[in-house]
């Protein structure tokens, strides 16, 4: 197209055509793509800078500045604070963030408690074994014969032992529970390597009454090389009483040995002589020694039989603090106990031992020097009331006394815990827990006098001391007997309801001591502590009203639930 006549021609027309050629569609698309690439690069750079900013802000938090070692220690305390690991806490810690997960995975102490059993994951055990690296291990193999688990096969026990066998040199504690003695022997045939770090061994055979005359014990265990072994617990495991497993112990627990498998008195005494630093001794469920092997011991105050022993020297155990004899044989128990010296004993349990009077006499002889006994439990045993009464004043540190199904506990014996005569001191002044479960010979008056006499001093419970005042002389103090005090009543205003008046009256009467008040300052300073717990389970002579009265002054009163007319428990 040609311009019209007279239209001026110029260079601007040619430049317009060239710019239109440069703005073609491909060029525009290329330009847009270039811009999008630059925007993507900038967005990526922005995201990277935002992530660095977020990380920098997190690092300002104190918890993010905690060193890995300290964070690992915190995780270890949170997960392994109790006897068993808290797997839920460990899982929650690993879900917080990737950093915490890496710290937990690289903390070997979090993976040292390995448990295997009938319903335990083998893969989980292998994972812990790998992550624990070279840390000491706590091994627990629980194949107890429970109904929900069904029959426990020997193959599964052997498989678990084979998995743990390469790490025996790292074992710190080892607990094994199996149904029968042959299975225990088969499993322990894998324990032939040395265990230099082993401190605790526990082998429990569930069917302890099952006879076994064919399997032989896998001796020696750990090549008799356990220099750090301090705690041993065997239940019905036949190890021929190898002294390598019973040497320099702090804790010794034996139980479940019947007939020919039960240890003799000489074996027990020899073991105790090899453990001078023993702190806890437990003997449970054992057949007694042969009565024909007893020597009669007759003296002016004692006439009972002791088993013959080869060495009658006294065994001094200066660190022994807890002793428990539970159906361990009357002859064995009193023979062993008569040869012990225990100046640090704090806890003793005597259960199902027939006559425990010789043991009480041994306690009294020890108390002539020092005996800081704090807990005493006697269950289903016979005792001499006079000997027990002679022992109680020698136990000033006794805090808990449990008498369960003891028929010889009479009101005359229990009155020793009430207000003593002026010339005598309180019996067991620190006694706070009293259990009389199944003791049906205790009457209400004796129990009430014990509780009342041990109440703390109260302004209305005892007559006040005369106060010197200036001015006109005060009237002479008049002594009020308990009878006249019990008949007195407080003055109640007309605005006070009958319920509050009765509560105020009961408040005064309940604090009125059954024994005369003693105004001696030395006696007041030596008053006993208040009873905090009383167990009256299976004491049918104590009525519901008596229990309600006790609960006003004793914080914890245990008794059987009394069913109402409709079969619902009314008190507990």
Secondary structure as UniProt FT lines:
FT   TURN            5..6
FT   HELIX           12..22
FT   HELIX           25..59
FT   HELIX           62..65
FT   HELIX           68..79
FT   HELIX           87..94
FT   TURN            95..96
FT   HELIX           98..105
FT   HELIX           108..111
FT   STRAND          113..117
FT   TURN            118..119
FT   HELIX           122..131
FT   TURN            132..134
FT   STRAND          137..142
FT   TURN            147..149
FT   HELIX           154..165
FT   TURN            166..167
FT   HELIX           168..170
FT   STRAND          171..178
FT   HELIX           181..188
FT   TURN            189..190
FT   TURN            196..197
FT   STRAND          200..205
FT   TURN            208..209
FT   HELIX           221..224
FT   TURN            227..228
FT   STRAND          231..235
FT   TURN            240..241
FT   HELIX           243..245
FT   STRAND          251..257
FT   HELIX           259..261
FT   HELIX           265..273
FT   TURN            276..277
FT   STRAND          280..286
FT   HELIX           291..293
FT   STRAND          294..298
FT   STRAND          303..307
FT   STRAND          315..316
FT   TURN            318..319
FT   STRAND          322..326
FT   HELIX           330..338
FT   STRAND          340..341
FT   TURN            343..344
FT   STRAND          347..355
FT   HELIX           357..367
FT   TURN            368..369
FT   STRAND          375..382
FT   HELIX           385..392
FT   TURN            393..394
FT   TURN            396..397
FT   STRAND          400..404
FT   TURN            407..408
FT   HELIX           411..414
FT   HELIX           415..417
FT   TURN            422..423
FT   TURN            429..430
FT   STRAND          433..435
FT   TURN            437..438
FT   TURN            440..441
FT   HELIX           444..453
FT   TURN            459..461
FT   HELIX           482..487
FT   TURN            494..495
FT   HELIX           498..511
FT   HELIX           521..525
FT   STRAND          533..535
FT   TURN            537..538
FT   TURN            540..541
FT   HELIX           544..550
FT   TURN            551..553
FT   STRAND          556..558
FT   STRAND          562..563
FT   TURN            565..566
FT   STRAND          569..571
//
